[in-house]
Amino acid sequence: SSGINAEYGGVEQFMDTTDDEGNTNDENRRIIHAIHLLYFVRNVGCFFTFAAISSLQEHQWSVGFCIPFICALCSAVPLMLGKNYFVVNVPRVNASSLFVSVIKEGYKLSRVTGITINSKLHYLDYARRDYGGSHYKEDVNAVKQLLRLIPVLSIYMVYFLLYSQMHTTFYIQGLFMKTPSYFPYAGAEAINNITIMCVIPFVVYKLYPFWDQRFGRLSPFIKTQVGFALISLSMVVAGLLEYFRILHADPTYNEAEKVHLHFYSLLEISVNQSLAFYLRFPQYFLVAVSEVFVVIVALKLAYIEAPRQFKSVSMGVLYMFNALGTLLAAVVLLVTQLVTYLALDHRGWICQDLNQGQMHYYFYLVCGIMLCNMAVLFFKTDRFELDISL
């Protein structure tokens, strides 16, 4: 069985799930391999996007978006041709509706019936048929399991806050670094994809087996903490790079020395670039390695630990926290910019001309937010009790 284990400080390792006799659970192993393959293939497509399409999109808006559209249409062809061969399990009931219905009915009936102080019943148990409700015991227990899983998935929200910096502040930082004309500014993200494609096989087939044999199984929360530490380090690296980039930016440059940039005919700026573009690569590398330890583990956790009836809901919840983390990044940026704009004589940390700003402090800020999240996870791991058998 698998669940939270206080001795190991988190959810037990589910990569090599075993039954009572110690036999490997083949079904979960196949699911895990499928998740690894899915994430590997995803990064193959992302690599093509950042390496090829981004260079066109920076200069031709229509061409840059037409190519992904054509690729999406092409990918739909095998999906349509193979529809007769797919295994389709029609659900007994809509999972989202069932989840909401059990919670509403359990809460309502528990308020009407009243829960005694010594009662061992969970309020959701009142939604069961044997306690006056209209739902099967299995469905109610599944909802209870999912509710215990959701707080575990919420710890990844802050990670996605930092992860979104790769598409925003890292990109903006690259605009102010010396970049050859043949290398697109967004092309640095291809380093992230290449690293992931290399690291996934190494971690799955070398690192994890070696560690399991020498030191025992790594819990998902330990892997998550490693990933959190790596992405925090990437923010520190980005902050140090920004600090030295500003130091090397010549404040006496004239207009002739500026590099003129234009984006999709919507924005035109002239900037003074300093330091070589490839100095950004280490921070992308660290984000990529952290992604292997965090995002893939989160996908496994959301799918394997979820009850059978609510696997789709659990995956949806994980992506909801992904979206909330990205939204939180925008909120943190706006609040930071407003506060620093008012405090620094109308010149915030992130200006249109980064050479006049202090964006390295922003990188340190989001790093501090992640460190706080890591502290919460470290001290509150025993609160995440799933008690789920795989």
C-alpha positions as CSV (number, residue, x, y, z in Angstrom):
1,S,0.0,0.0,0.0
2,S,1.0,3.6,-0.4
3,G,0.2,6.8,1.4
4,I,1.8,9.5,3.6
5,N,4.4,8.0,5.8
6,A,5.7,10.2,8.6
7,E,8.9,8.2,8.8
8,Y,9.8,9.1,5.2
9,G,8.4,12.6,5.5
10,G,5.8,12.3,2.7
11,V,3.9,10.2,0.3
12,E,5.6,6.8,-0.1
13,Q,7.4,6.3,-3.4
14,F,4.9,5.2,-6.0
15,M,7.4,4.6,-8.8
16,D,7.8,1.0,-7.7
17,T,4.5,0.4,-6.1
18,T,4.2,-3.1,-4.6
19,D,1.4,-5.2,-3.2
20,D,1.3,-7.1,0.1
21,E,3.5,-9.8,-1.4
22,G,6.1,-7.4,-2.7
23,N,5.2,-7.8,-6.3
24,T,5.5,-4.8,-8.7
25,N,2.2,-3.3,-9.7
26,D,2.5,-3.6,-13.5
27,E,-0.5,-1.3,-14.2
28,N,1.0,1.7,-12.3
29,R,4.4,1.0,-13.9
30,R,2.9,1.2,-17.3
31,I,1.2,4.5,-16.4
32,I,4.4,5.9,-15.1
33,H,6.3,5.0,-18.3
34,A,3.4,6.6,-20.3
35,I,3.8,9.8,-18.3
36,H,7.6,9.8,-18.9
37,L,7.0,9.2,-22.6
38,L,4.3,11.9,-22.8
39,Y,6.5,14.5,-21.2
40,F,9.5,13.5,-23.4
41,V,7.4,13.9,-26.6
42,R,6.0,17.1,-25.3
43,N,9.4,18.6,-25.1
44,V,10.3,17.4,-28.6
45,G,7.5,19.5,-29.9
46,C,8.4,22.4,-27.7
47,F,12.0,22.2,-28.9
48,F,10.8,22.6,-32.5
49,T,8.6,25.5,-31.5
50,F,11.4,27.5,-29.8
51,A,14.1,26.5,-32.2
52,A,12.3,27.2,-35.4
53,I,8.9,28.8,-35.1
54,S,10.0,31.5,-32.6
55,S,12.5,32.9,-35.1
56,L,9.8,33.4,-37.6
57,Q,7.3,34.6,-35.1
58,E,9.5,37.4,-33.9
59,H,9.5,38.9,-37.4
60,Q,6.3,37.5,-39.1
61,W,3.3,37.4,-36.8
62,S,1.1,35.6,-39.2
63,V,3.6,32.9,-40.3
64,G,4.6,32.3,-36.7
65,F,1.1,31.4,-35.7
66,C,0.1,29.7,-38.9
67,I,2.8,27.0,-38.5
68,P,1.5,25.8,-35.1
69,F,-2.0,25.8,-36.4
70,I,-1.0,23.6,-39.3
71,C,0.8,21.3,-37.0
72,A,-2.3,21.0,-34.8
73,L,-4.4,20.0,-37.8
74,C,-1.8,17.4,-38.8
75,S,-1.8,15.9,-35.3
76,A,-5.6,15.6,-35.4
77,V,-5.3,13.2,-38.5
78,P,-4.0,10.2,-36.6
79,L,-6.4,10.9,-33.8
80,M,-9.3,10.7,-36.2
81,L,-8.0,7.7,-38.1
82,G,-7.4,5.7,-35.0
83,K,-10.7,6.4,-33.2
84,N,-12.0,3.0,-34.0
85,Y,-9.1,1.4,-32.2
86,F,-9.2,3.4,-29.0
87,V,-10.5,1.8,-25.8
88,V,-13.3,4.0,-24.6
89,N,-14.8,3.5,-21.1
90,V,-18.0,5.5,-20.8
91,P,-18.3,6.9,-17.3
92,R,-21.2,5.9,-15.1
93,V,-21.7,9.6,-14.2
94,N,-20.1,12.9,-14.8
95,A,-17.1,13.0,-12.4
96,S,-17.3,16.8,-11.7
97,S,-21.0,16.6,-11.0
98,L,-20.6,13.6,-8.7
99,F,-17.8,15.4,-6.8
100,V,-19.9,18.5,-6.2
101,S,-23.1,16.5,-5.5
102,V,-21.4,14.4,-2.8
103,I,-20.0,17.5,-1.1
104,K,-23.3,19.5,-1.2
105,E,-25.4,16.6,0.0
106,G,-23.0,15.5,2.8
107,Y,-22.8,19.1,4.1
108,K,-26.5,19.6,3.9
109,L,-27.5,16.4,5.6
110,S,-24.8,16.7,8.3
111,R,-26.2,20.1,9.2
112,V,-29.7,18.7,9.4
113,T,-28.8,15.6,11.3
114,G,-26.1,17.1,13.4
115,I,-22.7,15.7,14.1
116,T,-22.0,14.7,17.7
117,I,-18.7,15.5,19.2
118,N,-17.7,11.9,19.6
119,S,-19.0,10.9,16.2
120,K,-16.4,9.2,14.0
121,L,-18.3,10.1,10.9
122,H,-17.0,12.5,8.3
123,Y,-19.5,15.0,7.2
124,L,-19.4,13.5,3.7
125,D,-20.5,10.1,5.1
126,Y,-24.0,11.5,5.5
127,A,-24.2,11.5,1.7
128,R,-24.0,7.7,1.7
129,R,-27.1,5.6,1.2
130,D,-26.7,3.8,4.5
131,Y,-26.7,7.1,6.3
132,G,-29.7,8.7,4.6
133,G,-27.9,10.0,1.5
134,S,-28.2,9.1,-2.2
135,H,-24.7,8.1,-3.1
136,Y,-22.8,4.8,-3.0
137,K,-20.2,4.3,-0.3
138,E,-17.4,3.9,-2.9
139,D,-18.2,7.3,-4.4
140,V,-18.2,9.0,-1.1
141,N,-14.9,7.5,0.0
142,A,-13.5,8.5,-3.4
143,V,-14.5,12.1,-2.8
144,K,-12.8,12.0,0.6
145,Q,-9.6,10.6,-0.9
146,L,-9.6,13.4,-3.5
147,L,-10.2,16.1,-0.9
148,R,-7.1,14.8,0.9
149,L,-5.1,14.9,-2.3
150,I,-6.0,18.5,-3.3
151,P,-3.9,20.1,-0.5
152,V,-0.9,18.0,-1.7
153,L,-1.3,19.3,-5.2
154,S,-1.6,22.9,-4.0
155,I,2.0,22.9,-3.0
156,Y,2.9,23.0,-6.7
157,M,1.2,26.4,-7.3
158,V,4.2,28.4,-6.1
159,Y,6.5,26.3,-8.4
160,F,4.5,27.4,-11.4
161,L,4.9,31.0,-10.3
162,L,8.6,30.6,-10.6
163,Y,8.4,28.5,-13.7
164,S,6.4,31.2,-15.6
165,Q,9.5,33.5,-15.2
166,M,11.1,31.5,-18.0
167,H,8.5,32.8,-20.4
168,T,8.5,36.4,-19.1
169,T,11.3,37.9,-17.2
170,F,14.0,35.5,-18.6
171,Y,12.8,36.5,-22.1
172,I,12.9,40.2,-21.3
173,Q,16.3,39.9,-19.8
174,G,17.5,38.3,-23.1
175,L,16.4,41.4,-25.1
176,F,19.1,43.3,-23.3
177,M,21.9,40.8,-24.0
178,K,24.0,40.6,-27.1
179,T,22.3,38.1,-29.3
180,P,23.3,37.2,-32.9
181,S,20.7,37.8,-35.6
182,Y,20.3,34.1,-36.4
183,F,19.4,33.2,-32.7
184,P,15.8,34.1,-31.7
185,Y,15.4,35.7,-28.3
186,A,12.9,33.0,-27.3
187,G,15.2,30.3,-28.7
188,A,17.0,30.1,-25.3
189,E,14.0,28.1,-24.1
190,A,15.1,25.3,-26.4
191,I,17.9,24.7,-23.9
192,N,15.1,23.8,-21.4
193,N,13.6,21.2,-23.8
194,I,17.0,19.7,-24.8
195,T,17.9,19.3,-21.1
196,I,14.6,17.6,-20.2
197,M,15.0,15.2,-23.1
198,C,18.4,14.2,-21.8
199,V,17.6,14.2,-18.1
200,I,14.4,12.1,-18.2
201,P,16.2,8.9,-19.4
202,F,19.1,9.5,-17.0
203,V,16.9,10.0,-14.0
204,V,14.5,7.2,-14.7
205,Y,17.0,4.5,-15.8
206,K,20.1,5.5,-13.9
207,L,19.7,7.9,-11.0
208,Y,16.5,6.5,-9.4
209,P,17.5,2.8,-9.6
210,F,21.0,3.6,-8.2
211,W,19.5,5.6,-5.3
212,D,16.9,3.0,-4.5
213,Q,19.6,0.3,-4.3
214,R,22.0,2.3,-2.2
215,F,19.8,4.5,0.0
216,G,16.2,3.3,-0.3
217,R,13.3,4.8,-2.1
218,L,12.9,8.5,-2.6
219,S,9.5,9.8,-1.6
220,P,7.8,12.2,-4.0
221,F,8.0,15.0,-1.5
222,I,11.8,14.7,-1.4
223,K,12.0,14.8,-5.2
224,T,9.7,17.8,-5.1
225,Q,11.9,19.6,-2.6
226,V,15.0,18.9,-4.8
227,G,13.1,20.4,-7.7
228,F,12.0,23.4,-5.6
229,A,15.6,24.0,-4.6
230,L,16.9,23.8,-8.2
231,I,14.3,26.3,-9.5
232,S,15.1,28.6,-6.6
233,L,18.8,28.4,-7.5
234,S,17.9,29.3,-11.1
235,M,16.3,32.5,-9.8
236,V,19.5,33.3,-7.9
237,V,21.5,32.7,-11.1
238,A,19.2,34.9,-13.1
239,G,19.5,37.6,-10.5
240,L,23.3,37.5,-10.4
241,L,23.3,37.6,-14.2
242,E,21.1,40.6,-14.2
243,Y,23.2,42.4,-11.6
244,F,26.4,41.9,-13.7
245,R,24.6,42.7,-16.9
246,I,23.6,46.1,-15.5
247,L,27.2,46.7,-14.4
248,H,28.4,46.0,-17.9
249,A,25.8,48.2,-19.6
250,D,27.6,51.4,-20.6
251,P,25.6,54.4,-19.2
252,T,27.3,56.7,-21.7
253,Y,26.1,54.9,-24.9
254,N,24.7,57.1,-27.6
255,E,21.7,56.5,-29.9
256,A,23.8,55.0,-32.6
257,E,25.0,52.2,-30.3
258,K,21.4,51.1,-29.5
259,V,19.9,48.0,-30.9
260,H,16.5,48.6,-32.5
261,L,14.0,45.9,-31.7
262,H,10.4,45.5,-33.0
263,F,7.9,42.8,-32.2
264,Y,4.9,41.9,-34.4
265,S,4.7,45.6,-35.5
266,L,3.2,46.3,-32.1
267,L,6.1,47.4,-30.0
268,E,9.4,49.1,-31.0
269,I,12.2,49.8,-28.5
270,S,15.9,50.7,-28.7
271,V,18.1,49.1,-26.1
272,N,21.7,49.0,-25.1
273,Q,22.7,45.3,-25.0
274,S,25.5,43.9,-22.8
275,L,27.0,40.4,-22.1
276,A,26.6,37.4,-24.4
277,F,23.3,35.7,-24.9
278,Y,24.6,32.2,-23.9
279,L,25.2,33.4,-20.3
280,R,21.4,32.9,-19.9
281,F,21.7,29.1,-20.6
282,P,22.5,28.0,-17.0
283,Q,19.3,29.3,-15.6
284,Y,17.2,27.5,-18.3
285,F,19.2,24.3,-17.5
286,L,18.3,24.5,-13.8
287,V,14.7,25.1,-14.5
288,A,14.6,22.1,-16.8
289,V,16.2,19.7,-14.3
290,S,13.8,21.0,-11.6
291,E,10.9,20.3,-14.0
292,V,11.9,16.6,-14.2
293,F,11.8,16.4,-10.4
294,V,8.6,18.4,-9.9
295,V,6.2,18.4,-12.8
296,I,6.6,14.8,-13.7
297,V,6.2,13.8,-10.0
298,A,3.1,16.0,-9.8
299,L,1.6,14.3,-12.8
300,K,2.2,10.9,-11.3
301,L,0.8,12.0,-8.0
302,A,-2.3,13.6,-9.5
303,Y,-3.1,10.5,-11.6
304,I,-2.0,7.5,-9.6
305,E,-3.0,8.7,-6.1
306,A,-6.4,9.8,-7.3
307,P,-9.4,7.5,-6.9
308,R,-10.5,5.7,-10.0
309,Q,-13.7,7.8,-10.4
310,F,-11.9,11.1,-10.2
311,K,-8.6,10.8,-12.0
312,S,-9.7,13.3,-14.6
313,V,-10.8,15.7,-11.9
314,S,-7.5,15.3,-10.1
315,M,-5.5,16.1,-13.3
316,G,-7.8,19.1,-13.8
317,V,-7.1,20.3,-10.3
318,L,-3.3,20.1,-10.9
319,Y,-3.6,22.2,-14.1
320,M,-5.9,24.6,-12.2
321,F,-3.0,25.1,-9.7
322,N,-0.7,25.6,-12.7
323,A,-3.0,28.3,-14.0
324,L,-3.3,29.9,-10.5
325,G,0.5,29.9,-10.2
326,T,0.8,31.7,-13.5
327,L,-1.9,34.2,-12.4
328,L,-0.1,34.6,-9.1
329,A,3.1,35.5,-11.0
330,A,1.3,38.3,-12.8
331,V,-0.2,39.6,-9.5
332,V,3.2,39.5,-7.7
333,L,4.8,41.3,-10.6
334,L,2.1,44.0,-10.7
335,V,2.2,44.6,-6.9
336,T,6.0,44.6,-6.9
337,Q,6.1,47.0,-9.8
338,L,3.6,49.3,-8.1
339,V,5.3,49.4,-4.7
340,T,8.8,49.9,-6.2
341,Y,7.5,52.5,-8.6
342,L,6.1,54.6,-5.7
343,A,9.1,53.9,-3.4
344,L,11.9,54.5,-5.9
345,D,10.9,57.9,-7.3
346,H,8.7,56.6,-10.2
347,R,11.3,54.1,-11.3
348,G,10.3,50.5,-10.5
349,W,12.5,47.4,-10.4
350,I,11.4,46.5,-14.0
351,C,11.5,49.4,-16.4
352,Q,11.1,49.5,-20.2
353,D,14.8,50.1,-20.2
354,L,16.1,47.4,-17.9
355,N,19.4,49.1,-17.7
356,Q,17.7,51.7,-15.6
357,G,15.9,49.1,-13.4
358,Q,16.8,46.6,-10.7
359,M,15.2,43.4,-11.9
360,H,17.6,41.2,-10.0
361,Y,15.8,42.1,-6.8
362,Y,12.6,40.7,-8.4
363,F,14.4,37.4,-9.0
364,Y,15.5,37.3,-5.4
365,L,11.9,38.1,-4.3
366,V,10.3,35.1,-6.1
367,C,13.2,32.9,-4.9
368,G,12.2,34.0,-1.3
369,I,8.6,33.0,-2.0
370,M,9.7,29.6,-3.0
371,L,11.9,29.2,0.0
372,C,8.8,29.9,2.2
373,N,6.8,27.3,0.3
374,M,9.6,24.8,0.9
375,A,9.6,25.6,4.6
376,V,5.8,25.0,4.7
377,L,6.2,21.7,2.9
378,F,9.0,20.6,5.2
379,F,7.2,21.4,8.5
380,K,3.7,20.4,7.4
381,T,4.4,17.2,5.5
382,D,2.7,15.1,8.2
383,R,-0.5,17.1,7.5
384,F,-0.8,15.6,4.0
385,E,-2.3,12.3,5.0
386,L,-3.7,10.4,2.0
387,D,-3.8,6.8,3.2
388,I,-4.4,5.6,-0.4
389,S,-3.7,2.1,-1.6
390,L,-2.5,1.9,-5.1
